[in-house]
C-alpha cells in the first residue's frame, strides 16, 4: 500500500479552489471592518484633508494586518488538513505572495487583449446590443480574474505546506468504533454508535537513548535511518517514513 504524502495541489483543481476560498473569506471578514471604518471616517465623519490622512493611515493598518493574518491562517489550515502547523511566518507569507504575483502577471497578460477589445466595443457602441454584450464580457473577465486569484492562493498554500511538511504522512483523525448494545436477556442487538472509553495505557518502559550521527541527527526508531530533523513545534520527525517524536 502506497503511503500518502503531503504534495502540492494541481492549479485547476477543486482542492486549490477550496483552500483559496478557505483563506480568502476569513481574510476578508477580518480586514473589511477596518477598511469600512476608514472610509466612514474619511468621507462622512471627518471630510477633508484630516479625514483623508486618517483614512490613509487606516488603509496602511489594514494592509499590515492582512500581511500578519496570511501566515497565521495558513498555519491553521495546514494544522486542520495535515495535522502539522507551519513554521516561519515570513517564509509562509513570501511563499504565497510571490506565487500569487506571478500568476496575476500571467493572467493579466493573457486577458489584456480581450479586456481592451471588450472595453472598446462597450465605449463605441454604448446603448446598443453590441455594447451590452461587451459589458457582459467585461463582467465575465472580472469574475475569471477573481477565480484565478482564489485558485492561485490555494495552490500557493499547498506549495508552502509541501515545502515544510514534504515527506510526512498526514495525521488522520481517530475514528469512533460503534459498539453493539446488549439487552437485559443477553441478546446482542444492532450496533449503536457510542464512544468507547480509551483503555488506560501502561507506563512506558524506559528505552535506550537514541543514536546520534556525526552531524547531530537522531536515528529514526522506525526505519533506522538518520534522515531526521527537529522542528520547533512538532519536535523530531523522520523525512523518510513519517515517524514523529511523541510529545508528553
N, C-alpha and C positions, 0 to 999 in steps of 0.2 A: 504493500500500500504506500503510495507516494505521500510524503509529508507536505502539508500545506504551509507555505512560507509567505512572508509579507512582501508583496511586489506592487509596483505602481499600477494604477488602473489604465485602461485604454482611454484615449481622449474622448471619442464619441461613444461613451458607454453610459448605462444607467447609474453605475457606481459613481462615476465622476459627477453626474448631474445631482445625485443625492448628496454627495459630500459637499459640493459647491453650494447647494441650496442650504444645507445644514449650517454652514458658516455664514453665508450671506445674510439670511434673515435675522440671525442672532446679532450680527454686527450692526445691521440697520436699526433694530429695535433699541440698541443701547446708544447709538450715536445720534439718531434722528431727534430725540428730545433736546439735545444740546443745540443742534442746528436750528430747530424751530424756535427755541428761546432767543437765540442770537438774532434771527430775522424779526422776531417780535420787538426786541429792544431797538434794533436799527431802524425799522420802518414805522413803528407805532408809538412806543413809549418815549424814545429819545431821538426824534428825527434830526438829521443834520450831521455835522462833522463829528460830534462826540458819539452819536449813535453809530455812525459808520466805523469809527475806531473801535468801539466796544464790540461791534459785530465781527470785525476782522480778528480781534483777539479771541472771540468765541469760536470762530471757524478754525483758528490755529489749535485751540484746545481740543476741539472735536477731532481734528486730524491726528494729533498726538495720542488721543485716547483710542482711536481706531488702530493705530500702529501697535499700541500696547495690548489691545484685545486680540489681534490676529494670532500671535503665538500662543496665548493663553487658551483661546477657544480651540485651536488646532490640537493642542496637547490633550484637552478634554475629549475631543473627537477620537484621537488615537487611543486614549485610555478606554473609551467605550467600545471601540471596534476591535482592537487587538489585545487589550489588557495591559498595555505598557504606555506610560506617559512619555512625552518628548522632552529633551533637554536643550539648553542653549536657545533662549528666546530670540536672540539676534539672528542665529542661523536659520531658525524656523521662519521668521519674518522675511529675511532676504531670499530664502529658497522659494517662497511663494510669490514674492514681489517680482523678482526678475523673470520668472517663468510667465507670470501674468502680463508683464510688459512686452515680452517677445510675442506672445500670442496676440495681444492687442495690436501691435505693429503689423503683424502678418494679416490679421483680419481687416485692418484699415486699408492696407494696400490692395487686398482682393476686392473690397466693397467700394473703393474710391470711384471707379468708373460708373457702376450702377447708381451710386448716390448723385453724381454730377448730372447724369442723363435724366434721372427722375426729377431732380430739382429744376433742371432747365425746362422740361416739359410742363411741370407744375406752374412755373412762372410765366411761360409763354402762352399756355392755354388755360389760364386761370378762369374758373367759372364754367368750363366745358367738361364733357365726359372724360376726355383725354387728360385734362388737368386733375380731375378727381382720381383717375386711375394712377396717375403719377404720385399723388399724395398717398394713396394706399400702398404703393410700392415703397415709398419712404418709411411709412409706418412699419411695414414688414421688415425692412432692413434694420430699423432701430430695435425691433424685437429680436432679430437674429444677433445683433451685437450684444444684447443682454444675455441671450442664451449662451453665446460663445464665452462671455465673461464668467458666467457661472460654471460652465464646463471646465474652463481653464483653471479656475480656483480649486475645484475638486480634484482635477488631475495633478495640480501642483501640490496639494495637500498629501496625496498618495505618494508622490515622488519624495517629498521631505520625510514622510514616515518610513518609506522603504530605505532611505539613506541611513537613518538612525537605527531602525529595527530590522534591517535586512538579515536574513538567515535565521531569525527566530520564528517559532511557531505561535500563532495567535492562541491566547488562553480562552477556551470556550467556557461559558457559564455552566455550572453544575446542574444536571438535570434532576428533577424530582421524580423518584420512582414510586408508582402507585402501589398501595398495599391492599390486599384483599380484606374485606370485612367479614367477621365471623359472627354468626347468630348465636343465641343462647343454647340452641340444640347442638351446637358444634359443627353446623354446616357452613361451608365456605361459600359466600355469596360473590357477586360480581365485584371486581376490584374497584375500590374507591380511592381516587387520588387524594392522598393525605400525606403531609410531610412527616418523615421519619426522623426521630432524633439521631443526631450523629453519634456513633459509638465513641466512647472515651478512649482517646489514643494513649497507648502505653508510653512511658517515659523513654525517650530515645537513648540507645546505648551509646556510650562515649566512643567516638570514632577517632581514628588517627588523623593527625594534621595533614592537609592536602599538600601534595608535592608542588614545588615552585620551580619554574625554569630559570635559566640564567638571566633572562630579561624581565623577571618578576611576574610572569603569568602563571596562574594556578592550573593544576591538572584537572581536567573535567572528570568527575567521578562516574559519568555516564558513558562516555566514549573513550576516555583515557588520553585524549589529545590535549595540547596546550594552546588551543585556539580560543582562549577566553579573554574577556575584557571586563572591567569593573565600571559600572555606571553609578553616578552619584545618587540616583533614585532607585534603580532596580537591582543594585548590587552586582555580584559576579554572575556572568552568564556565558554560555558557550555559543560561538557563532556557527558551529557545525551541526550539533544535534539539538540545540534549543534548550539545554539544561539551564535552570535558574537557581541561584542560591536562595534557600528558604530564609525569610526574614522572621525572626521571633522577637 
